[in-house]
Amino acid sequence: MSTQIKGSKFIYEIDEKDFPHGFIAQGTESFVFKGRKISVNGQDEEELSFSCVLKFKPYSRSRFERFTNNELRIFEELQECRSVARIYDVIEDLGESFDLKTPEISKHIRSKNIELNGAMIPCFCVVEEYIDGWSLEQYCIRQFWGLEKFKDNRWIKYHEFKDFEKEEVLKKYKDEKTFFRYQDKMLHYMLSLCGILQFISMTSKKKVLHLDIKPENIMVTSQSEELVLIDFGRSEFLDERDRYIYHKLAPFKYINDNGVRVKEDINHPFCHGTIGYAAPEAFRAAIDDSFPLTLLNDKSEDKTNGFEIGRMSIESDIFSFGATFWECLNIVELVTNSEEFSTLNRKSRFYESHLLNHDSYYERDLSLECTGPLGGRYNLALQNIIKKCTRKRLDGYMNDPAFYHGYDEIIRDLEDARDSIPTVKKGENKQVKNSSITFGICIGCFLSLLLISGVYRAIGARIAKSNWNNLVSEINNHIEQGDSAYQTTKQGELSEIALERMELATGAQELEVCDETFVFLCNDNVINSSEATLMITLLNQLDDNNDKIQYADKIIEHANPVELPSIAASVNSLGLSTDDIGYKLAIALYCVDRENDYDYVDAYDLIVQNANLKEYRTIIKMLAVTLNNKGDYVINQIAEKKSVKRSEVIETLNSLEKM
């Protein structure tokens, strides 16, 4: 027996280096293992191996066809988005010798083509990009708060900690500086995920609903700690003319003949998505009156009180978004107060037992954190956003302004929340601050003497450039070996060295630093939000506005589509006055996205007049989408000032969207 699989171009095998038995997780419809992608030369000798993810999905002909006709097409549609994981291969036949035991349910994954017994599960395999980092759940629990520790080849849960270890965790949680740093991090991730979801649901050629948003399906890259969305197994295309789609899950009997609620399993899911995160409309209808989220009302036949079971829309993903960050923001309280939550690998089991009822599932708040002795530290605006995302469904909710209907609304509220958080936190130690200032002054005086002599700047610049060249060479070596994700893990170190080089540069050296930094960051032909922020920081050190405009133009030309709004905001911070097209497009996108009193006709004219410029096609499409989504007020304003029909404006914007 073997754990190797032959794919279309590579051999794949289980990699047990970082995970016991290579096992990462059991999802709602797959078993996930870390794997190695092995390239083989003509003599069947191993040449190179790269990390990957092996997802084993229970096989049936209909399930396999659904994957190839739907999920695979969605991945192909979103390949230009670097914030979405890629698929490398799909293997229908695992081979007769393949045998892999699943740690959690002690069954064996085998090929569909062998004679099976009750201890075997026939599967096909999907090979995906391996993201070096953590799931958002793991990041919050393990990486940030240390609520689990790796010891003796397994993860030790919080409730197995010794008393002094528990006290260390709680001391960290009580520290206000650490707490507010976590709040800032979650705000950043909420904005980042909104940007990703806005892209896949509004700006791709075919709009996509993810329909399984949860902490397990959001990866945080190591070093740069950026988000990548994974697992599109439940996703659906949404026709641009429609606002919703229907799932095809058959009605279900939630309570058996003995009056006991049945347990969900991989072959009989309760919902299209995951319990605890899925919107109520994503659940299966009940054969009887056992639907768990029903508000029974003898005076009404509307058993679901405002929503139609099976009808899923962007509001469904927004509900899951709110539920996801409700968990993240309450994670310390959930883990420390519930051994059950802490020890379950599938958190949906906890929600199935404790949250799957009409009173608890909706309008999530941050009351868990508020009830403790340190409660009430989260910004109230954050709680209001979470509650609005998970509002109880009412008749007509898809048109009710009390609900979110797009990610631009959530982004505005999140930015307002971020801006309302004080920059100076409570409990600042003034003695430490004053000591730091005094120490800083002394160091400053000492460095000033060195700068006067010219020694520090000259030597420092050479050292910084050497460090840059060494790191760039290291990253390029990894890229040549197929490890394209390595650069992302080194983003923080790259930024530090680039900023140090700029600080030490003089005259023409400043332009050299900008040029070398941009060329390297754009080696994959895409600039993401953090890379754009770094470039804008460097550009602010230049004196010549023409140089700034030149680089701003390049940033917009190569901007990651999913992060264009935030990149445009960074470019806007340069505060330049110019007729350069790329810069004007960036400012227009920033203003249209954020300002209600902007003259939208200017933006409309700008994209119509420059629609033939291929280098700006992405931002022109984004501007067209943003104008379209502003609704009738903006369409009417443009039509009136241009003296054309509304239908002509809409047709023009639609055509620009589809370029």
TACOR-V146241 format. One record per pair of residues at least 24 apart in sequence whose ideal C-beta (glycine too) atoms are under 10 Angstrom apart, sorted by the first residue. I is the first residue (numbers start at 1). J is the second residue. Records with the same first field share a line. If there is no record, write none. Layout:
I: J / J
This chain:
1: 96 / 97 / 98 / 99 / 100 / 108 / 110
2: 94 / 95 / 96 / 97 / 98 / 99 / 100
3: 33 / 35 / 54 / 94 / 97 / 98 / 99 / 100 / 101 / 109
4: 35 / 36 / 38 / 94 / 95 / 97 / 98
5: 35 / 54 / 56 / 89 / 91 / 93 / 94 / 95 / 97 / 98 / 100 / 111 / 125 / 127
6: 40 / 91 / 93 / 94 / 95 / 98
7: 37 / 38 / 52 / 88 / 89 / 90 / 91 / 125 / 127
8: 88 / 89 / 90 / 91 / 127
9: 37 / 39 / 40 / 88 / 89
10: 36 / 37 / 38 / 39 / 40 / 48 / 49 / 50 / 52 / 88 / 89 / 127
11: 36 / 37 / 38 / 39 / 40 / 44 / 46 / 49
12: 36 / 37 / 38 / 49 / 52 / 54 / 88 / 89 / 91 / 94 / 125 / 127
13: 37 / 38 / 49 / 54
14: 54 / 100
15: 49 / 51 / 52 / 53 / 54 / 130
16: 153
17: 51
18: 51 / 130 / 132 / 150
19: 103 / 153 / 155
20: 103 / 150 / 153 / 154 / 155
21: 100 / 101 / 102 / 103 / 153
22: 54 / 100 / 103
23: 100 / 101 / 102 / 103 / 104 / 345
24: 53 / 54 / 55 / 130 / 135 / 138 / 216
25: 55 / 104 / 135 / 137 / 138 / 216 / 345 / 346
26: 56 / 102 / 103 / 104 / 105 / 266 / 345 / 346
27: 55 / 57 / 212 / 214 / 216 / 217 / 230 / 231 / 233 / 234 / 266 / 274 / 346 / 348
28: 212 / 214 / 216 / 217 / 231 / 233 / 234 / 264 / 265 / 266 / 269 / 270 / 271 / 272 / 273 / 274 / 275 / 278 / 346 / 348
29: 55 / 57 / 58 / 63 / 67 / 212 / 231 / 233 / 234 / 266 / 267 / 269 / 274
30: 54 / 55 / 56 / 57 / 58 / 123 / 124 / 125 / 126 / 231 / 233 / 266
31: 55 / 56 / 57 / 58 / 100 / 102 / 103 / 104 / 105 / 107 / 109 / 121 / 123 / 125 / 266
32: 56 / 126 / 128 / 216 / 230 / 231
33: 100 / 102 / 103 / 109 / 125
34: 130
35: 88 / 125 / 127 / 128 / 130
36: 130
37: 88 / 89 / 127 / 129 / 130 / 482
39: 481 / 482
48: 480 / 481 / 482 / 483
49: 481 / 482
50: 88 / 129 / 130 / 478 / 481 / 482 / 483 / 484 / 485
51: 129 / 130 / 131 / 132 / 482 / 483 / 485
52: 86 / 88 / 89 / 127 / 128 / 129 / 130
53: 85 / 87 / 88 / 126 / 127 / 128 / 129 / 130 / 131 / 230 / 231
54: 89 / 91 / 100 / 109 / 125 / 126 / 127 / 128 / 130
55: 87 / 90 / 123 / 124 / 125 / 126 / 127 / 128 / 230 / 231 / 233
56: 91 / 94 / 98 / 100 / 102 / 109 / 110 / 121 / 122 / 123 / 124 / 125 / 126
57: 90 / 109 / 121 / 123 / 124 / 125 / 126 / 233 / 266
58: 109 / 112 / 121 / 122 / 123 / 124 / 266 / 267
59: 92 / 93 / 94 / 109 / 110 / 111 / 112 / 113 / 121 / 122 / 123 / 124 / 125
60: 112 / 122 / 124 / 267
61: 92 / 112
63: 124 / 233
64: 90 / 92 / 112 / 124
66: 233 / 248
67: 92 / 124 / 126 / 232 / 233
68: 92 / 124
70: 232 / 233 / 234 / 235 / 236 / 237
71: 126 / 231 / 232 / 233 / 234 / 235 / 236
72: 126 / 232
73: 206 / 208 / 232 / 235 / 237
74: 200 / 204 / 206 / 208 / 209 / 210 / 232 / 233 / 235 / 236 / 237
75: 126 / 128 / 208 / 232 / 235
77: 200 / 204 / 205 / 206 / 207 / 208 / 232 / 235 / 237
78: 196 / 199 / 200 / 204 / 205 / 206 / 208 / 229 / 232 / 235 / 562
80: 199 / 204 / 526 / 560 / 561 / 562 / 618
81: 196 / 199 / 200 / 203 / 204 / 228 / 229 / 526 / 560 / 561 / 562 / 563
82: 196 / 226 / 228 / 484 / 485 / 488 / 524 / 526 / 528 / 560 / 561 / 562 / 563
83: 192 / 193 / 195 / 196 / 197 / 199 / 200 / 218 / 219 / 221 / 226 / 227 / 228 / 229 / 528 / 529 / 560 / 561 / 562 / 563
84: 129 / 196 / 199 / 200 / 204 / 208 / 210 / 228 / 229 / 230 / 232 / 562
85: 128 / 129 / 130 / 131 / 217 / 219 / 228 / 229 / 230 / 231 / 232 / 485
86: 127 / 128 / 129 / 131 / 228 / 230 / 484
87: 126 / 127 / 128 / 129 / 232
88: 126 / 127 / 128 / 129 / 130
89: 125 / 126 / 127 / 128
90: 124 / 125 / 126 / 127 / 128
91: 123 / 124 / 125 / 126 / 127
92: 123 / 124 / 125
93: 124 / 125
94: 122 / 123 / 124 / 125
98: 123 / 125
100: 125
103: 345
104: 345 / 346
105: 265 / 266
121: 266 / 267
126: 231 / 233
128: 230 / 231 / 232
129: 219 / 228 / 230 / 484 / 485
130: 219 / 483 / 485
131: 219 / 220 / 221 / 222 / 226 / 227 / 228 / 230 / 485 / 488 / 489
132: 219 / 221 / 222 / 223 / 483 / 485 / 486 / 488 / 489
133: 219 / 220 / 221 / 222 / 223 / 224 / 225 / 226 / 227 / 228 / 485 / 488 / 489
134: 215 / 218 / 219 / 220 / 221 / 222 / 225
135: 214 / 215 / 216 / 217 / 218 / 219 / 220 / 230
136: 186 / 189 / 193 / 214 / 215 / 216 / 217 / 218 / 219 / 220 / 227 / 324 / 325 / 327 / 328 / 331
137: 214 / 215 / 216 / 217 / 218 / 220 / 324 / 327 / 328 / 331 / 347
138: 215 / 216 / 219 / 220
139: 185 / 189 / 215 / 218 / 219 / 220 / 221 / 222 / 225 / 227 / 328 / 331
140: 182 / 185 / 186 / 189 / 215 / 220 / 327 / 328 / 329 / 330 / 331 / 332 / 334 / 335
141: 215 / 328 / 331 / 332 / 334 / 335 / 342
143: 220 / 222 / 225
144: 172 / 178 / 181 / 182 / 185 / 186 / 220 / 225 / 328 / 331 / 332
145: 169 / 172 / 173 / 178 / 182 / 331 / 332 / 335 / 336
146: 172 / 173
147: 172 / 173 / 331 / 332 / 334 / 335 / 336 / 342
148: 335 / 342
155: 345
157: 335 / 339 / 342 / 343 / 344
158: 332 / 335 / 336 / 338 / 339 / 341 / 342 / 343
159: 335 / 336 / 338 / 339 / 340 / 341 / 342 / 343
160: 339 / 342 / 343
161: 336
166: 336
169: 332 / 335 / 336
170: 332 / 336 / 374
172: 332
173: 332 / 333 / 336 / 369 / 372 / 374
174: 372 / 373 / 374 / 377
175: 374 / 427
176: 374 / 377 / 425 / 426 / 427 / 428
177: 425 / 426 / 427 / 428 / 429
179: 332 / 369 / 374 / 377 / 378 / 425
180: 377 / 378 / 379 / 421 / 422 / 425 / 426 / 427
181: 425
182: 328 / 329 / 331 / 332 / 378
183: 329 / 377 / 378 / 379 / 382 / 417 / 418 / 421 / 425
184: 418 / 421
185: 220 / 225 / 328
186: 325 / 328 / 329 / 331 / 378 / 382
187: 325 / 329 / 379 / 381 / 382 / 385 / 414 / 415 / 417 / 418 / 421
188: 225 / 226 / 227 / 414 / 418
189: 218 / 220 / 225 / 226 / 227 / 324 / 325 / 328
190: 227 / 321 / 322 / 324 / 325 / 328 / 329 / 382 / 385 / 386 / 389 / 410 / 411 / 413 / 414 / 417 / 418
191: 227 / 407 / 410 / 411 / 414 / 415 / 417 / 418 / 529 / 565 / 566
192: 218 / 220 / 225 / 226 / 227 / 228 / 229 / 529 / 530 / 562 / 563 / 566
193: 218 / 227 / 229 / 321 / 324 / 325 / 407 / 410
194: 318 / 321 / 406 / 407 / 408 / 409 / 410 / 411 / 413 / 414 / 565
195: 227 / 407 / 411 / 529 / 560 / 561 / 562 / 563 / 564 / 565 / 566 / 567
196: 227 / 228 / 229 / 407 / 562 / 563
197: 229 / 314 / 317 / 318 / 320 / 321 / 406 / 407 / 410 / 562
198: 314 / 406 / 407 / 408 / 410 / 411 / 562 / 564 / 565 / 622 / 625 / 626 / 629
199: 229 / 407 / 560 / 561 / 562 / 563 / 564 / 565 / 622 / 625
200: 229 / 232 / 235 / 317 / 562
201: 238 / 313 / 314 / 317 / 318 / 406 / 407
202: 240 / 314 / 406 / 407 / 408 / 622 / 625 / 626 / 628 / 629 / 657
203: 561 / 562 / 564 / 618 / 621 / 622 / 624 / 625 / 626 / 657
204: 237 / 561 / 562
205: 237 / 240 / 621 / 657 / 658 / 659
206: 237 / 238 / 239 / 240
207: 236 / 237 / 238 / 239 / 240 / 242 / 314
208: 232 / 235 / 236 / 237 / 238 / 317
209: 234 / 235 / 236 / 237 / 238 / 244 / 245 / 272 / 312 / 313 / 314 / 315 / 316 / 317
210: 234 / 235 / 236 / 273 / 314 / 316 / 317 / 320 / 321
211: 235 / 236 / 245 / 247 / 271 / 272 / 273 / 274 / 278 / 279 / 282 / 312 / 316 / 317 / 320
212: 271 / 272 / 273 / 274 / 277 / 278 / 282 / 317 / 320
213: 273 / 274 / 277 / 278 / 279 / 316 / 317 / 318 / 319 / 320 / 321 / 322 / 323 / 324 / 325
214: 273 / 274 / 275 / 276 / 277 / 278 / 320 / 321 / 323 / 324 / 327 / 347 / 348
215: 277 / 323 / 324 / 325 / 327 / 328 / 331 / 347
216: 274 / 277 / 324 / 345 / 346 / 347 / 348
217: 274 / 277 / 320 / 324
218: 324 / 328
221: 485 / 488 / 489 / 491
222: 485 / 488 / 489 / 490 / 491 / 492
223: 486 / 487 / 488 / 489 / 490 / 491 / 492 / 493 / 494
224: 487 / 488 / 489 / 490 / 491 / 492 / 493 / 494 / 495 / 528 / 530 / 531
225: 488 / 489 / 491 / 492 / 530
226: 488 / 491 / 528 / 529 / 530 / 563
228: 485 / 488
229: 562
234: 269 / 271 / 272 / 273 / 274 / 278 / 282 / 312
235: 317
236: 272 / 312
238: 312 / 313 / 314
240: 654 / 657 / 658
242: 313
243: 311 / 313 / 314 / 315 / 398 / 399 / 405
244: 281 / 308 / 310 / 311 / 312 / 313 / 314 / 315 / 316 / 398
245: 272 / 310 / 311 / 312 / 313 / 316
246: 272 / 281 / 308 / 309 / 310 / 311 / 312
247: 271 / 272 / 273 / 281 / 282 / 283 / 284 / 309 / 310 / 311 / 312 / 316
248: 272 / 310
249: 282 / 283 / 284 / 285 / 309 / 310
250: 284 / 285 / 287
251: 284 / 285 / 286 / 287 / 288 / 291 / 309 / 310
252: 283 / 284 / 285 / 286 / 287 / 288 / 290 / 291
253: 284 / 286 / 287 / 288 / 290
254: 283 / 284 / 286 / 287 / 288 / 289 / 290 / 291 / 292 / 356
255: 286 / 287 / 288 / 289 / 290 / 291 / 292
256: 290
259: 290
261: 290 / 292 / 352 / 353 / 356
262: 290
263: 349 / 352 / 353
264: 346 / 348 / 349 / 352 / 356
269: 348
270: 348 / 352 / 356
271: 309 / 348 / 356
272: 310 / 312 / 316
273: 312 / 316 / 317 / 319 / 320 / 323 / 348
274: 320 / 323 / 346 / 347 / 348 / 351 / 352
275: 346 / 347 / 348 / 349 / 350 / 351 / 352 / 353 / 355 / 356 / 361
276: 320 / 323 / 324 / 326 / 327 / 346 / 347 / 348 / 349 / 350 / 351 / 352 / 354 / 355 / 356 / 361
277: 319 / 320 / 321 / 322 / 323 / 324 / 326 / 327 / 347 / 348 / 351 / 390
278: 312 / 316 / 319 / 320 / 323 / 348 / 351 / 361
279: 307 / 312 / 313 / 315 / 316 / 317 / 318 / 319 / 320 / 322 / 323 / 361 / 362 / 389 / 390 / 393
280: 304 / 305 / 306 / 307 / 309 / 316 / 319 / 358 / 361 / 362 / 390 / 392 / 393
281: 306 / 307 / 308 / 309 / 310 / 311 / 312 / 313 / 315 / 316 / 319 / 393 / 397 / 398
282: 307 / 309 / 310 / 311 / 312 / 316 / 317 / 319 / 320
283: 307 / 309 / 310 / 356 / 361
284: 309 / 310
285: 309 / 310
291: 358
292: 352 / 355 / 356 / 357 / 358 / 361
293: 356 / 357 / 358 / 359 / 360 / 361 / 362 / 392 / 393
294: 357 / 358
295: 358 / 359 / 362 / 392 / 393
296: 358
302: 395
304: 393
305: 358 / 392 / 393 / 394 / 395
306: 392 / 393 / 394 / 395 / 396 / 397 / 398 / 400
307: 392 / 393 / 394 / 395 / 397 / 398
308: 393 / 398
311: 398
313: 397 / 398 / 405
314: 398 / 404 / 405 / 406 / 407
315: 389 / 391 / 393 / 397 / 398 / 400 / 403 / 404 / 405 / 406
317: 389 / 407
318: 388 / 389 / 390 / 391 / 403 / 404 / 405 / 406 / 407 / 409 / 410
319: 361 / 362 / 364 / 389 / 390 / 391 / 393 / 403 / 404
320: 389 / 390
321: 385 / 386 / 389 / 390 / 404 / 407 / 410
322: 363 / 364 / 385 / 386 / 387 / 388 / 389 / 390 / 391 / 404 / 410
323: 351 / 355 / 361 / 364 / 386 / 389 / 390
324: 386 / 389
325: 364 / 382 / 385 / 386 / 389
326: 364 / 365 / 366 / 368 / 382 / 383 / 386 / 387 / 389 / 390
327: 351 / 364
329: 364 / 365 / 366 / 368 / 369 / 378 / 382 / 383 / 386
330: 364 / 365 / 366 / 367 / 368 / 369 / 370 / 378 / 386
331: 368 / 369
332: 368 / 369 / 372
333: 366 / 367 / 368 / 369 / 370 / 371 / 372 / 375
334: 368 / 369
336: 372
337: 368 / 371 / 372
338: 368
358: 392
359: 392
361: 390 / 392
362: 387 / 390 / 391 / 392 / 393
363: 387 / 388 / 389 / 390 / 391 / 392
364: 389 / 390 / 391
365: 390
377: 425 / 426
378: 417 / 421
379: 417 / 418 / 420 / 421 / 422
380: 417 / 420
381: 413 / 414 / 416 / 417 / 418 / 419 / 420 / 421
382: 413 / 414 / 417 / 418 / 420 / 421
383: 417
384: 413 / 417
385: 409 / 410 / 413 / 414 / 416 / 417
388: 413
389: 413
405: 629
406: 629
407: 565 / 629
408: 565 / 593 / 594 / 625 / 626 / 629 / 630
411: 565 / 566 / 593 / 594
412: 593 / 594
415: 569 / 594
451: 504
454: 506
456: 504
457: 503 / 504 / 505 / 506 / 509
458: 504 / 506
459: 504
460: 500 / 501 / 503 / 504
461: 500 / 501 / 503 / 504 / 505 / 506 / 509 / 513
462: 504
463: 497 / 500 / 501 / 504
464: 496 / 497 / 498 / 499 / 500 / 501 / 502 / 503 / 504 / 505 / 513
465: 497 / 500 / 501 / 504 / 505 / 509 / 512 / 513 / 516
466: 497
467: 493 / 496 / 497 / 500 / 501
468: 494 / 497 / 498 / 500 / 501 / 513 / 516 / 517 / 520
469: 497 / 516
470: 497
471: 496 / 497 / 498 / 520
472: 497 / 516 / 517 / 519 / 520 / 523
475: 520 / 523
476: 520 / 523
479: 523 / 524
484: 524
487: 520 / 521 / 523 / 524 / 531
488: 528 / 530
491: 521 / 528 / 530 / 531 / 534
492: 530
494: 520 / 521 / 530 / 531 / 534
495: 521 / 530 / 531 / 533 / 534 / 537 / 538
496: 534
498: 534 / 535 / 537 / 538
499: 534 / 537 / 538 / 541
501: 538
502: 534 / 537 / 538 / 539 / 540 / 541 / 542
503: 541
505: 538 / 541
507: 543
510: 538 / 539 / 541 / 542 / 543 / 544 / 547
511: 542 / 544 / 547 / 550 / 551
513: 538 / 541 / 542
514: 538 / 539 / 541 / 542 / 547 / 548 / 550 / 551
515: 547 / 551
517: 551
518: 550 / 551 / 554 / 555 / 558
519: 554
521: 555 / 558
522: 554 / 555 / 557 / 558
524: 558
525: 557 / 558
526: 558 / 559 / 560 / 561 / 563
527: 554 / 555 / 556 / 557 / 558 / 559 / 560 / 563 / 567
528: 558 / 559 / 560 / 562 / 563 / 566 / 567
529: 559 / 560 / 562 / 563 / 564 / 565 / 566 / 567 / 569 / 570
530: 563 / 566 / 567 / 570
531: 555 / 558 / 559 / 560 / 563 / 567 / 570
532: 556 / 558 / 559 / 560 / 563 / 564 / 566 / 567 / 568 / 569 / 570 / 571
533: 566 / 567 / 569 / 570 / 573
534: 570
535: 567 / 570 / 571
536: 567 / 569 / 570 / 571 / 572 / 573 / 574
537: 570 / 573
539: 570 / 571 / 573 / 574 / 576
540: 573 / 574 / 575
542: 574
545: 574 / 575 / 576 / 577 / 578
546: 576 / 578 / 580
548: 574 / 575 / 576 / 578 / 583
549: 574 / 576 / 577 / 578 / 579 / 580 / 582 / 583
550: 580 / 582 / 583
552: 576 / 578 / 580 / 582 / 583 / 586 / 587
553: 578 / 580 / 581 / 582 / 583 / 585 / 586 / 615 / 616
554: 582 / 615
555: 582 / 583 / 586
556: 580 / 581 / 582 / 583 / 584 / 585 / 586 / 589 / 615 / 616 / 618 / 619
557: 582 / 585 / 613 / 614 / 615 / 616 / 617 / 618 / 619
558: 615 / 618
559: 586 / 589 / 616 / 618 / 619 / 622
560: 618
561: 617 / 618 / 619 / 621 / 622
562: 622
564: 589 / 590 / 593 / 618 / 619 / 621 / 622 / 623 / 625 / 626
565: 589 / 590 / 592 / 593 / 594 / 622 / 626
566: 590 / 593
567: 619
568: 592 / 593 / 594 / 619 / 622 / 623
569: 593 / 594
581: 606 / 609 / 610 / 613 / 615 / 616 / 619
582: 610 / 613 / 615 / 616 / 619
584: 610 / 616
585: 610 / 613 / 616 / 618 / 619 / 620 / 622 / 623
586: 616 / 619 / 623
588: 619 / 620 / 623 / 626 / 627
589: 619 / 620 / 622 / 623 / 626 / 627
592: 622 / 623 / 626 / 627 / 629 / 630 / 634
593: 622 / 623 / 626 / 627 / 629 / 630
596: 630 / 633 / 634
598: 630 / 634
599: 637 / 638 / 641
600: 626 / 627 / 630 / 633 / 634 / 635 / 637 / 638 / 641
601: 634 / 637 / 638 / 639 / 640 / 641 / 642
602: 641
603: 627 / 630 / 634 / 638
604: 634 / 635 / 637 / 638 / 639 / 641 / 642 / 649 / 652 / 653 / 656
605: 638 / 641 / 642
607: 652 / 653 / 656 / 659
608: 642 / 649 / 652 / 653 / 655 / 656
611: 652 / 655 / 656 / 659
612: 659
614: 659
617: 656 / 659
618: 659
620: 656 / 657 / 659
621: 656 / 657 / 658 / 659
622: 656 / 657
623: 653 / 656 / 657
624: 652 / 653 / 654 / 655 / 656 / 657 / 658 / 659
625: 653 / 654 / 656 / 657
626: 653
627: 652 / 653 / 656 / 657
628: 652 / 653 / 654 / 656 / 657
629: 653
